[in-house]
Amino acid sequence: MRKYQIWILVALAVIVVVTTIAVAVLPDIISAYKVRSVEGTITFVDVASRHASLEVRSPKDGHLVEISGVVPEDCPILINGRKGSLAEVVTGDRAAVSGTWNKKTREVRAISVDIRRTSGTPARGAAESASETRPAGAS
Protein backbone atom coordinates (compact mmCIF):
# COMPACT_ATOMS: atom_id res chain seq x y z
CA MET A 1 0.00 0.00 0.00
CA ARG A 2 2.81 2.41 0.88
CA LYS A 3 4.52 1.96 -2.56
CA TYR A 4 1.22 2.66 -4.29
CA GLN A 5 0.85 6.00 -2.46
CA ILE A 6 4.41 7.02 -3.33
CA TRP A 7 3.78 6.29 -7.02
CA ILE A 8 0.61 8.38 -6.95
CA LEU A 9 2.49 11.31 -5.36
CA VAL A 10 5.29 11.01 -7.93
CA ALA A 11 2.78 10.92 -10.79
CA LEU A 12 0.99 13.99 -9.42
CA ALA A 13 4.31 15.83 -9.06
CA VAL A 14 5.21 14.99 -12.68
CA ILE A 15 1.82 16.22 -13.88
CA VAL A 16 2.25 19.51 -11.97
CA VAL A 17 5.75 20.05 -13.42
CA VAL A 18 4.68 19.26 -17.00
CA THR A 19 1.62 21.51 -16.68
CA THR A 20 3.74 24.37 -15.31
CA ILE A 21 6.22 24.07 -18.18
CA ALA A 22 3.40 23.94 -20.73
CA VAL A 23 1.75 27.04 -19.28
CA ALA A 24 5.07 28.90 -19.32
CA VAL A 25 6.08 27.92 -22.88
CA LEU A 26 2.79 27.61 -24.74
CA PRO A 27 1.98 31.37 -24.97
CA ASP A 28 5.35 32.00 -26.68
CA ILE A 29 4.73 29.22 -29.18
CA ILE A 30 1.21 30.45 -29.93
CA SER A 31 2.28 34.10 -30.30
CA ALA A 32 5.05 33.10 -32.72
CA TYR A 33 2.40 31.91 -35.15
CA LYS A 34 -0.33 34.46 -34.47
CA VAL A 35 -0.96 36.61 -37.53
CA ARG A 36 -1.02 40.36 -36.96
CA SER A 37 -1.93 43.08 -39.47
CA VAL A 38 -0.63 46.66 -39.54
CA GLU A 39 -0.86 49.63 -41.88
CA GLY A 40 1.89 52.17 -42.41
CA THR A 41 4.50 53.68 -44.69
CA ILE A 42 7.40 51.75 -46.25
CA THR A 43 10.69 53.25 -44.98
CA PHE A 44 13.25 50.73 -46.30
CA VAL A 45 13.42 47.97 -48.92
CA ASP A 46 16.39 45.69 -49.66
CA VAL A 47 15.42 43.42 -52.54
CA ALA A 48 18.60 41.29 -52.36
CA SER A 49 18.18 40.32 -48.69
CA ARG A 50 14.35 40.51 -48.90
CA HIS A 51 14.18 42.81 -45.84
CA ALA A 52 11.85 45.77 -45.51
CA SER A 53 10.77 48.28 -42.85
CA LEU A 54 7.40 49.84 -42.20
CA GLU A 55 6.61 52.87 -40.03
CA VAL A 56 3.34 52.45 -38.11
CA ARG A 57 1.49 54.18 -35.29
CA SER A 58 1.69 52.34 -31.97
CA PRO A 59 -1.77 51.18 -30.85
CA LYS A 60 -0.75 51.81 -27.23
CA ASP A 61 0.15 55.49 -27.35
CA GLY A 62 0.05 56.61 -30.99
CA HIS A 63 3.76 57.35 -31.48
CA LEU A 64 5.53 56.18 -34.64
CA VAL A 65 7.30 52.81 -34.50
CA GLU A 66 9.43 51.19 -37.18
CA ILE A 67 8.92 47.47 -37.79
CA SER A 68 11.56 45.60 -39.80
CA GLY A 69 11.31 42.09 -41.12
CA VAL A 70 11.69 39.53 -43.84
CA VAL A 71 9.48 39.35 -46.93
CA PRO A 72 9.72 35.69 -48.01
CA GLU A 73 9.89 34.77 -51.69
CA ASP A 74 6.41 33.20 -51.54
CA CYS A 75 4.80 36.26 -49.88
CA PRO A 76 2.07 37.68 -52.16
CA ILE A 77 2.57 41.37 -52.92
CA LEU A 78 -0.29 43.40 -54.40
CA ILE A 79 0.24 46.90 -55.77
CA ASN A 80 -3.06 48.74 -56.29
CA GLY A 81 -4.79 45.38 -56.58
CA ARG A 82 -2.46 43.79 -59.14
CA LYS A 83 0.26 41.22 -58.51
CA GLY A 84 3.64 42.85 -57.92
CA SER A 85 7.12 42.05 -56.65
CA LEU A 86 9.37 43.34 -53.90
CA ALA A 87 11.49 45.05 -56.57
CA GLU A 88 8.52 47.33 -57.34
CA VAL A 89 8.04 48.49 -53.74
CA VAL A 90 9.50 51.94 -52.97
CA THR A 91 9.97 53.95 -49.81
CA GLY A 92 6.99 56.16 -49.18
CA ASP A 93 4.46 53.58 -50.35
CA ARG A 94 1.45 53.07 -48.06
CA ALA A 95 1.05 49.40 -47.18
CA ALA A 96 -1.12 46.99 -45.25
CA VAL A 97 1.04 44.08 -44.08
CA SER A 98 0.02 40.85 -42.40
CA GLY A 99 2.70 38.77 -40.73
CA THR A 100 3.98 36.91 -37.71
CA TRP A 101 6.25 38.12 -34.92
CA ASN A 102 8.25 35.71 -32.80
CA LYS A 103 8.77 37.29 -29.36
CA LYS A 104 11.79 35.12 -28.56
CA THR A 105 13.74 35.65 -31.78
CA ARG A 106 12.20 39.10 -32.45
CA GLU A 107 11.79 37.99 -36.08
CA VAL A 108 9.01 39.49 -38.18
CA ARG A 109 7.92 37.60 -41.31
CA ALA A 110 5.46 39.04 -43.80
CA ILE A 111 2.63 36.82 -44.98
CA SER A 112 1.01 39.32 -47.35
CA VAL A 113 1.71 42.87 -48.50
CA ASP A 114 -0.89 45.17 -50.04
CA ILE A 115 0.54 48.42 -51.42
CA ARG A 116 -1.86 51.30 -52.03
CA ARG A 117 0.05 53.68 -54.22
CA THR A 118 -1.23 57.11 -55.12
CA SER A 119 -0.82 58.26 -58.70
CA GLY A 120 2.05 60.58 -57.65
CA THR A 121 4.26 57.76 -56.33
CA PRO A 122 6.53 56.46 -59.09
CA ALA A 123 7.36 52.78 -59.43
CA ARG A 124 10.93 51.77 -58.58
CA GLY A 125 11.95 51.39 -62.25
CA ALA A 126 10.56 54.81 -63.21
CA ALA A 127 12.20 56.56 -60.25
CA GLU A 128 15.59 54.94 -60.95
CA SER A 129 15.53 55.65 -64.68
CA ALA A 130 14.56 59.28 -64.09
CA SER A 131 17.44 59.81 -61.67
CA GLU A 132 19.90 58.04 -63.98
CA THR A 133 19.02 60.05 -67.09
CA ARG A 134 18.91 63.45 -65.36
CA PRO A 135 22.19 65.42 -65.75
CA ALA A 136 24.06 66.41 -62.59
CA GLY A 137 22.79 69.68 -61.18
CA ALA A 138 19.52 69.56 -63.12
CA SER A 139 16.29 69.54 -61.18
DRENDOVEX-512388 format. One line per field, with one value per atom (N, C-alpha, C, O): residue in three letters; chain; x, y, z; atom name. Coordinates in steps of 0.02 Angstrom, whole numbers. Layout:
aa = [ALA, ...]
ch = [A, ...]
X = [X, ...]
Y = [Y, ...]
Z = [Z, ...]
at = [CA, ...]
END
This chain:
aa = [MET, MET, MET, MET, ARG, ARG, ARG, ARG, LYS, LYS, LYS, LYS, TYR, TYR, TYR, TYR, GLN, GLN, GLN, GLN, ILE, ILE, ILE, ILE, TRP, TRP, TRP, TRP, ILE, ILE, ILE, ILE, LEU, LEU, LEU, LEU, VAL, VAL, VAL, VAL, ALA, ALA, ALA, ALA, LEU, LEU, LEU, LEU, ALA, ALA, ALA, ALA, VAL, VAL, VAL, VAL, ILE, ILE, ILE, ILE, VAL, VAL, VAL, VAL, VAL, VAL, VAL, VAL, VAL, VAL, VAL, VAL, THR, THR, THR, THR, THR, THR, THR, THR, ILE, ILE, ILE, ILE, ALA, ALA, ALA, ALA, VAL, VAL, VAL, VAL, ALA, ALA, ALA, ALA, VAL, VAL, VAL, VAL, LEU, LEU, LEU, LEU, PRO, PRO, PRO, PRO, ASP, ASP, ASP, ASP, ILE, ILE, ILE, ILE, ILE, ILE, ILE, ILE, SER, SER, SER, SER, ALA, ALA, ALA, ALA, TYR, TYR, TYR, TYR, LYS, LYS, LYS, LYS, VAL, VAL, VAL, VAL, ARG, ARG, ARG, ARG, SER, SER, SER, SER, VAL, VAL, VAL, VAL, GLU, GLU, GLU, GLU, GLY, GLY, GLY, GLY, THR, THR, THR, THR, ILE, ILE, ILE, ILE, THR, THR, THR, THR, PHE, PHE, PHE, PHE, VAL, VAL, VAL, VAL, ASP, ASP, ASP, ASP, VAL, VAL, VAL, VAL, ALA, ALA, ALA, ALA, SER, SER, SER, SER, ARG, ARG, ARG, ARG, HIS, HIS, HIS, HIS, ALA, ALA, ALA, ALA, SER, SER, SER, SER, LEU, LEU, LEU, LEU, GLU, GLU, GLU, GLU, VAL, VAL, VAL, VAL, ARG, ARG, ARG, ARG, SER, SER, SER, SER, PRO, PRO, PRO, PRO, LYS, LYS, LYS, LYS, ASP, ASP, ASP, ASP, GLY, GLY, GLY, GLY, HIS, HIS, HIS, HIS, LEU, LEU, LEU, LEU, VAL, VAL, VAL, VAL, GLU, GLU, GLU, GLU, ILE, ILE, ILE, ILE, SER, SER, SER, SER, GLY, GLY, GLY, GLY, VAL, VAL, VAL, VAL, VAL, VAL, VAL, VAL, PRO, PRO, PRO, PRO, GLU, GLU, GLU, GLU, ASP, ASP, ASP, ASP, CYS, CYS, CYS, CYS, PRO, PRO, PRO, PRO, ILE, ILE, ILE, ILE, LEU, LEU, LEU, LEU, ILE, ILE, ILE, ILE, ASN, ASN, ASN, ASN, GLY, GLY, GLY, GLY, ARG, ARG, ARG, ARG, LYS, LYS, LYS, LYS, GLY, GLY, GLY, GLY, SER, SER, SER, SER, LEU, LEU, LEU, LEU, ALA, ALA, ALA, ALA, GLU, GLU, GLU, GLU, VAL, VAL, VAL, VAL, VAL, VAL, VAL, VAL, THR, THR, THR, THR, GLY, GLY, GLY, GLY, ASP, ASP, ASP, ASP, ARG, ARG, ARG, ARG, ALA, ALA, ALA, ALA, ALA, ALA, ALA, ALA, VAL, VAL, VAL, VAL, SER, SER, SER, SER, GLY, GLY, GLY, GLY, THR, THR, THR, THR, TRP, TRP, TRP, TRP, ASN, ASN, ASN, ASN, LYS, LYS, LYS, LYS, LYS, LYS, LYS, LYS, THR, THR, THR, THR, ARG, ARG, ARG, ARG, GLU, GLU, GLU, GLU, VAL, VAL, VAL, VAL, ARG, ARG, ARG, ARG, ALA, ALA, ALA, ALA, ILE, ILE, ILE, ILE, SER, SER, SER, SER, VAL, VAL, VAL, VAL, ASP, ASP, ASP, ASP, ILE, ILE, ILE, ILE, ARG, ARG, ARG, ARG, ARG, ARG, ARG, ARG, THR, THR, THR, THR, SER, SER, SER, SER, GLY, GLY, GLY, GLY, THR, THR, THR, THR, PRO, PRO, PRO, PRO, ALA, ALA, ALA, ALA, ARG, ARG, ARG, ARG, GLY, GLY, GLY, GLY, ALA, ALA, ALA, ALA, ALA, ALA, ALA, ALA, GLU, GLU, GLU, GLU, SER, SER, SER, SER, ALA, ALA, ALA, ALA, SER, SER, SER, SER, GLU, GLU, GLU, GLU, THR, THR, THR, THR, ARG, ARG, ARG, ARG, PRO, PRO, PRO, PRO, ALA, ALA, ALA, ALA, GLY, GLY, GLY, GLY, ALA, ALA, ALA, ALA, SER, SER, SER, SER]
ch = [A, A, A, A, A, A, A, A, A, A, A, A, A, A, A, A, A, A, A, A, A, A, A, A, A, A, A, A, A, A, A, A, A, A, A, A, A, A, A, A, A, A, A, A, A, A, A, A, A, A, A, A, A, A, A, A, A, A, A, A, A, A, A, A, A, A, A, A, A, A, A, A, A, A, A, A, A, A, A, A, A, A, A, A, A, A, A, A, A, A, A, A, A, A, A, A, A, A, A, A, A, A, A, A, A, A, A, A, A, A, A, A, A, A, A, A, A, A, A, A, A, A, A, A, A, A, A, A, A, A, A, A, A, A, A, A, A, A, A, A, A, A, A, A, A, A, A, A, A, A, A, A, A, A, A, A, A, A, A, A, A, A, A, A, A, A, A, A, A, A, A, A, A, A, A, A, A, A, A, A, A, A, A, A, A, A, A, A, A, A, A, A, A, A, A, A, A, A, A, A, A, A, A, A, A, A, A, A, A, A, A, A, A, A, A, A, A, A, A, A, A, A, A, A, A, A, A, A, A, A, A, A, A, A, A, A, A, A, A, A, A, A, A, A, A, A, A, A, A, A, A, A, A, A, A, A, A, A, A, A, A, A, A, A, A, A, A, A, A, A, A, A, A, A, A, A, A, A, A, A, A, A, A, A, A, A, A, A, A, A, A, A, A, A, A, A, A, A, A, A, A, A, A, A, A, A, A, A, A, A, A, A, A, A, A, A, A, A, A, A, A, A, A, A, A, A, A, A, A, A, A, A, A, A, A, A, A, A, A, A, A, A, A, A, A, A, A, A, A, A, A, A, A, A, A, A, A, A, A, A, A, A, A, A, A, A, A, A, A, A, A, A, A, A, A, A, A, A, A, A, A, A, A, A, A, A, A, A, A, A, A, A, A, A, A, A, A, A, A, A, A, A, A, A, A, A, A, A, A, A, A, A, A, A, A, A, A, A, A, A, A, A, A, A, A, A, A, A, A, A, A, A, A, A, A, A, A, A, A, A, A, A, A, A, A, A, A, A, A, A, A, A, A, A, A, A, A, A, A, A, A, A, A, A, A, A, A, A, A, A, A, A, A, A, A, A, A, A, A, A, A, A, A, A, A, A, A, A, A, A, A, A, A, A, A, A, A, A, A, A, A, A, A, A, A, A, A, A, A, A, A, A, A, A, A, A, A, A, A, A, A, A, A, A, A, A, A, A, A, A, A, A, A, A, A, A, A, A, A, A, A, A, A, A, A, A, A, A, A, A, A, A, A, A, A, A]
X = [41, 0, 43, 28, 96, 140, 172, 176, 195, 226, 175, 193, 115, 61, 51, 42, 51, 42, 101, 92, 161, 220, 216, 231, 195, 189, 136, 146, 83, 31, 58, 45, 95, 125, 175, 178, 216, 265, 229, 248, 177, 139, 107, 109, 79, 49, 103, 90, 161, 216, 237, 249, 241, 260, 208, 225, 145, 91, 94, 86, 107, 113, 171, 165, 228, 288, 275, 290, 247, 234, 183, 191, 131, 81, 111, 96, 154, 187, 230, 230, 268, 311, 268, 283, 214, 170, 139, 135, 118, 87, 139, 122, 201, 253, 276, 291, 277, 304, 251, 264, 192, 139, 121, 113, 115, 99, 151, 133, 215, 267, 261, 270, 245, 236, 176, 180, 121, 61, 72, 51, 104, 114, 161, 158, 206, 253, 215, 240, 157, 120, 56, 17, 44, -16, -6, 45, -53, -48, -73, -126, -33, -51, -51, -12, -94, -97, -85, -112, -46, -32, -34, -26, -45, -43, 7, 11, 45, 94, 128, 103, 187, 225, 291, 327, 307, 370, 427, 427, 477, 534, 600, 649, 601, 662, 644, 600, 679, 671, 740, 775, 758, 820, 799, 786, 796, 771, 817, 793, 883, 930, 922, 921, 915, 909, 836, 821, 790, 717, 696, 652, 728, 709, 675, 690, 628, 593, 573, 569, 560, 538, 475, 464, 434, 370, 362, 373, 343, 330, 255, 215, 238, 167, 156, 203, 93, 74, 63, 29, 93, 85, 13, -15, -19, -88, -93, -146, -37, -38, -40, -82, 5, 8, 10, 14, 7, 2, 68, 67, 125, 188, 210, 189, 254, 277, 328, 374, 320, 365, 386, 345, 449, 471, 476, 507, 445, 446, 486, 472, 536, 578, 569, 560, 572, 565, 582, 604, 570, 584, 521, 466, 529, 474, 493, 532, 467, 486, 470, 427, 504, 495, 422, 397, 389, 320, 267, 207, 288, 240, 205, 239, 138, 104, 107, 94, 124, 128, 80, 85, 33, -14, 1, 13, 2, 12, -49, -60, -89, -153, -196, -227, -197, -240, -211, -242, -152, -123, -61, -29, -45, 13, 77, 88, 119, 182, 239, 231, 297, 356, 389, 374, 434, 468, 511, 522, 534, 574, 534, 564, 468, 426, 407, 380, 420, 402, 454, 514, 430, 475, 459, 404, 510, 499, 446, 445, 404, 350, 283, 231, 285, 223, 183, 212, 117, 73, 58, 45, 61, 52, 13, 17, -24, -56, -19, -17, 11, 52, 25, 10, 18, 1, 63, 99, 76, 135, 136, 90, 190, 199, 259, 305, 257, 312, 328, 286, 390, 413, 444, 496, 414, 438, 508, 548, 524, 590, 645, 696, 635, 687, 681, 727, 625, 610, 605, 613, 594, 590, 519, 470, 514, 451, 453, 501, 401, 396, 330, 277, 333, 273, 238, 270, 172, 131, 98, 89, 78, 50, 64, 67, 73, 86, 38, 34, 2, -45, -26, -39, 5, 27, -30, -60, -44, -93, -56, -42, -39, 3, -41, -88, -26, -62, -31, 24, -65, -41, 25, 60, 41, 102, 164, 219, 156, 213, 239, 203, 301, 327, 346, 362, 344, 368, 444, 475, 474, 547, 583, 629, 564, 597, 594, 644, 536, 528, 570, 600, 572, 610, 684, 720, 708, 779, 800, 853, 758, 776, 776, 817, 730, 728, 789, 816, 813, 872, 935, 984, 936, 995, 1002, 1058, 946, 951, 956, 971, 943, 945, 1019, 1056, 1040, 1110, 1121, 1074, 1184, 1203, 1187, 1201, 1157, 1140, 1072, 1046, 1043, 976, 923, 933, 868, 815, 753, 703]
Y = [-60, 0, 63, 111, 62, 120, 137, 196, 86, 98, 129, 174, 107, 133, 208, 245, 229, 300, 342, 399, 315, 351, 361, 415, 309, 315, 366, 403, 369, 419, 489, 534, 499, 566, 585, 643, 537, 551, 569, 617, 532, 546, 615, 652, 633, 700, 754, 806, 743, 791, 801, 857, 746, 750, 788, 830, 775, 811, 886, 926, 904, 975, 1008, 1064, 975, 1003, 1011, 1063, 960, 963, 1018, 1055, 1023, 1076, 1145, 1190, 1154, 1218, 1237, 1295, 1190, 1204, 1221, 1268, 1184, 1197, 1266, 1302, 1286, 1352, 1407, 1460, 1395, 1445, 1451, 1506, 1396, 1396, 1406, 1437, 1380, 1380, 1450, 1457, 1502, 1568, 1593, 1626, 1579, 1600, 1564, 1593, 1500, 1461, 1486, 1494, 1498, 1522, 1591, 1604, 1637, 1705, 1706, 1752, 1657, 1655, 1642, 1659, 1612, 1596, 1635, 1622, 1682, 1723, 1777, 1811, 1782, 1831, 1899, 1904, 1950, 2018, 2059, 2045, 2110, 2154, 2226, 2248, 2262, 2333, 2372, 2343, 2437, 2481, 2537, 2562, 2556, 2608, 2628, 2615, 2659, 2684, 2646, 2638, 2623, 2587, 2637, 2691, 2618, 2662, 2633, 2670, 2568, 2536, 2473, 2436, 2461, 2399, 2377, 2416, 2314, 2285, 2221, 2169, 2226, 2171, 2110, 2054, 2121, 2065, 2022, 1960, 2054, 2016, 2003, 1967, 2033, 2025, 2052, 2024, 2106, 2140, 2206, 2239, 2225, 2289, 2316, 2279, 2381, 2414, 2454, 2479, 2458, 2492, 2535, 2512, 2599, 2644, 2644, 2659, 2627, 2622, 2662, 2678, 2677, 2709, 2655, 2606, 2664, 2617, 2618, 2672, 2560, 2559, 2579, 2599, 2574, 2591, 2666, 2690, 2703, 2775, 2820, 2881, 2790, 2830, 2856, 2888, 2843, 2867, 2821, 2763, 2847, 2809, 2757, 2770, 2697, 2641, 2610, 2605, 2591, 2560, 2484, 2461, 2446, 2374, 2349, 2368, 2308, 2280, 2205, 2173, 2177, 2105, 2078, 2114, 2013, 1976, 1971, 1960, 1978, 1967, 1905, 1909, 1846, 1784, 1785, 1823, 1743, 1738, 1722, 1746, 1681, 1660, 1707, 1692, 1764, 1813, 1850, 1881, 1847, 1884, 1960, 1984, 1996, 2069, 2096, 2081, 2137, 2170, 2244, 2275, 2273, 2345, 2372, 2358, 2411, 2437, 2381, 2389, 2324, 2269, 2221, 2170, 2236, 2189, 2157, 2185, 2098, 2061, 2100, 2123, 2106, 2142, 2103, 2045, 2135, 2103, 2151, 2211, 2125, 2167, 2220, 2274, 2204, 2252, 2314, 2367, 2310, 2366, 2410, 2465, 2387, 2425, 2480, 2467, 2540, 2597, 2628, 2622, 2662, 2697, 2751, 2784, 2760, 2808, 2776, 2807, 2714, 2679, 2667, 2653, 2672, 2653, 2579, 2555, 2542, 2470, 2442, 2468, 2390, 2349, 2283, 2249, 2264, 2204, 2157, 2178, 2094, 2042, 1999, 1985, 1979, 1939, 1910, 1920, 1875, 1845, 1878, 1902, 1879, 1906, 1856, 1840, 1832, 1785, 1825, 1857, 1824, 1864, 1844, 1886, 1780, 1756, 1777, 1803, 1766, 1782, 1854, 1879, 1887, 1955, 1958, 2012, 1902, 1899, 1914, 1888, 1958, 1975, 1946, 1957, 1909, 1880, 1901, 1889, 1931, 1952, 1892, 1845, 1893, 1841, 1869, 1834, 1933, 1966, 2041, 2069, 2072, 2143, 2172, 2148, 2225, 2258, 2332, 2370, 2352, 2421, 2461, 2439, 2519, 2565, 2627, 2672, 2630, 2684, 2738, 2723, 2800, 2856, 2867, 2843, 2903, 2913, 2952, 2949, 2989, 3029, 2990, 3016, 2928, 2888, 2848, 2805, 2861, 2823, 2752, 2739, 2707, 2639, 2641, 2690, 2590, 2588, 2598, 2639, 2564, 2570, 2640, 2665, 2672, 2741, 2790, 2835, 2782, 2828, 2820, 2870, 2758, 2747, 2772, 2801, 2761, 2782, 2858, 2887, 2891, 2964, 2994, 3044, 2963, 2990, 2974, 3012, 2919, 2902, 2945, 2959, 2965, 3003, 3078, 3115, 3101, 3172, 3195, 3163, 3247, 3271, 3298, 3319, 3295, 3320, 3394, 3432, 3415, 3484, 3504, 3557, 3462, 3478, 3459, 3412, 3495, 3477, 3456, 3440]
Z = [0, 0, 0, -35, 38, 44, -24, -42, -62, -128, -176, -215, -172, -215, -202, -250, -140, -123, -148, -170, -143, -166, -242, -267, -279, -351, -371, -419, -334, -348, -336, -376, -282, -268, -322, -343, -344, -396, -461, -495, -479, -540, -536, -586, -479, -471, -477, -508, -449, -453, -526, -548, -563, -634, -673, -715, -660, -694, -680, -725, -617, -599, -635, -660, -638, -671, -746, -775, -778, -850, -865, -913, -824, -834, -826, -865, -777, -765, -825, -846, -851, -909, -970, -1007, -980, -1037, -1032, -1083, -973, -964, -976, -1002, -957, -966, -1039, -1061, -1076, -1144, -1197, -1248, -1186, -1237, -1264, -1324, -1221, -1249, -1299, -1348, -1287, -1334, -1401, -1454, -1397, -1459, -1498, -1559, -1463, -1496, -1527, -1583, -1489, -1515, -1574, -1615, -1579, -1636, -1702, -1755, -1697, -1758, -1764, -1810, -1720, -1723, -1777, -1777, -1822, -1876, -1852, -1822, -1865, -1848, -1912, -1958, -1915, -1973, -1952, -1901, -1991, -1977, -2043, -2097, -2037, -2094, -2080, -2023, -2131, -2121, -2186, -2240, -2178, -2235, -2240, -2191, -2300, -2313, -2303, -2333, -2261, -2249, -2276, -2283, -2292, -2315, -2353, -2332, -2408, -2446, -2471, -2503, -2456, -2483, -2520, -2490, -2586, -2627, -2621, -2619, -2619, -2618, -2555, -2559, -2497, -2435, -2416, -2369, -2456, -2445, -2377, -2345, -2354, -2292, -2309, -2359, -2266, -2276, -2207, -2158, -2204, -2142, -2157, -2212, -2105, -2110, -2048, -1992, -2058, -2002, -1987, -2031, -1925, -1905, -1841, -1805, -1828, -1765, -1712, -1725, -1653, -1598, -1574, -1562, -1567, -1543, -1469, -1445, -1433, -1362, -1349, -1311, -1382, -1368, -1429, -1423, -1489, -1549, -1578, -1630, -1545, -1574, -1630, -1634, -1674, -1732, -1712, -1672, -1739, -1725, -1792, -1837, -1798, -1859, -1847, -1799, -1892, -1890, -1949, -2006, -1936, -1990, -1992, -1940, -2051, -2056, -2125, -2169, -2131, -2192, -2234, -2208, -2299, -2346, -2386, -2434, -2367, -2401, -2475, -2498, -2512, -2585, -2603, -2653, -2561, -2577, -2549, -2554, -2521, -2494, -2551, -2592, -2555, -2608, -2597, -2541, -2649, -2646, -2698, -2757, -2675, -2720, -2722, -2669, -2780, -2788, -2825, -2884, -2788, -2814, -2844, -2896, -2810, -2829, -2881, -2896, -2908, -2957, -2926, -2882, -2951, -2925, -2939, -2995, -2888, -2896, -2866, -2847, -2862, -2832, -2784, -2783, -2743, -2695, -2730, -2703, -2790, -2829, -2848, -2862, -2849, -2867, -2808, -2817, -2747, -2687, -2675, -2679, -2661, -2649, -2581, -2554, -2553, -2490, -2502, -2554, -2453, -2459, -2477, -2470, -2502, -2518, -2454, -2401, -2458, -2403, -2411, -2466, -2355, -2359, -2300, -2244, -2314, -2262, -2264, -2315, -2207, -2204, -2151, -2095, -2168, -2120, -2111, -2159, -2049, -2037, -1967, -1927, -1952, -1886, -1852, -1885, -1785, -1746, -1691, -1650, -1691, -1640, -1583, -1593, -1524, -1468, -1446, -1426, -1451, -1428, -1476, -1454, -1541, -1589, -1615, -1648, -1600, -1623, -1699, -1728, -1731, -1804, -1827, -1801, -1877, -1909, -1980, -2016, -1999, -2066, -2097, -2068, -2155, -2190, -2220, -2245, -2217, -2249, -2311, -2360, -2308, -2367, -2363, -2308, -2420, -2425, -2477, -2533, -2457, -2502, -2505, -2459, -2560, -2571, -2602, -2651, -2572, -2602, -2622, -2581, -2685, -2711, -2742, -2780, -2724, -2756, -2825, -2839, -2867, -2935, -2937, -2987, -2883, -2882, -2862, -2867, -2838, -2816, -2875, -2901, -2897, -2955, -2935, -2877, -2983, -2971, -2967, -2990, -2938, -2929, -2995, -2998, -3048, -3113, -3140, -3167, -3135, -3161, -3121, -3150, -3055, -3013, -3026, -3029, -3035, -3047, -3116, -3124, -3167, -3234, -3239, -3275, -3204, -3205, -3171, -3194, -3117, -3084, -3122, -3118, -3161, -3199, -3261, -3282, -3292, -3354, -3343, -3390, -3282, -3268, -3261, -3223, -3294, -3287, -3216, -3182, -3195, -3130, -3125, -3172, -3070, -3059, -3086, -3069, -3129, -3156, -3106, -3067, -3106, -3059, -3093, -3061]
at = [N, CA, C, O, N, CA, C, O, N, CA, C, O, N, CA, C, O, N, CA, C, O, N, CA, C, O, N, CA, C, O, N, CA, C, O, N, CA, C, O, N, CA, C, O, N, CA, C, O, N, CA, C, O, N, CA, C, O, N, CA, C, O, N, CA, C, O, N, CA, C, O, N, CA, C, O, N, CA, C, O, N, CA, C, O, N, CA, C, O, N, CA, C, O, N, CA, C, O, N, CA, C, O, N, CA, C, O, N, CA, C, O, N, CA, C, O, N, CA, C, O, N, CA, C, O, N, CA, C, O, N, CA, C, O, N, CA, C, O, N, CA, C, O, N, CA, C, O, N, CA, C, O, N, CA, C, O, N, CA, C, O, N, CA, C, O, N, CA, C, O, N, CA, C, O, N, CA, C, O, N, CA, C, O, N, CA, C, O, N, CA, C, O, N, CA, C, O, N, CA, C, O, N, CA, C, O, N, CA, C, O, N, CA, C, O, N, CA, C, O, N, CA, C, O, N, CA, C, O, N, CA, C, O, N, CA, C, O, N, CA, C, O, N, CA, C, O, N, CA, C, O, N, CA, C, O, N, CA, C, O, N, CA, C, O, N, CA, C, O, N, CA, C, O, N, CA, C, O, N, CA, C, O, N, CA, C, O, N, CA, C, O, N, CA, C, O, N, CA, C, O, N, CA, C, O, N, CA, C, O, N, CA, C, O, N, CA, C, O, N, CA, C, O, N, CA, C, O, N, CA, C, O, N, CA, C, O, N, CA, C, O, N, CA, C, O, N, CA, C, O, N, CA, C, O, N, CA, C, O, N, CA, C, O, N, CA, C, O, N, CA, C, O, N, CA, C, O, N, CA, C, O, N, CA, C, O, N, CA, C, O, N, CA, C, O, N, CA, C, O, N, CA, C, O, N, CA, C, O, N, CA, C, O, N, CA, C, O, N, CA, C, O, N, CA, C, O, N, CA, C, O, N, CA, C, O, N, CA, C, O, N, CA, C, O, N, CA, C, O, N, CA, C, O, N, CA, C, O, N, CA, C, O, N, CA, C, O, N, CA, C, O, N, CA, C, O, N, CA, C, O, N, CA, C, O, N, CA, C, O, N, CA, C, O, N, CA, C, O, N, CA, C, O, N, CA, C, O, N, CA, C, O, N, CA, C, O, N, CA, C, O, N, CA, C, O, N, CA, C, O, N, CA, C, O, N, CA, C, O, N, CA, C, O, N, CA, C, O, N, CA, C, O, N, CA, C, O, N, CA, C, O, N, CA, C, O, N, CA, C, O, N, CA, C, O, N, CA, C, O, N, CA, C, O, N, CA, C, O, N, CA, C, O, N, CA, C, O, N, CA, C, O, N, CA, C, O, N, CA, C, O, N, CA, C, O, N, CA, C, O, N, CA, C, O]
END
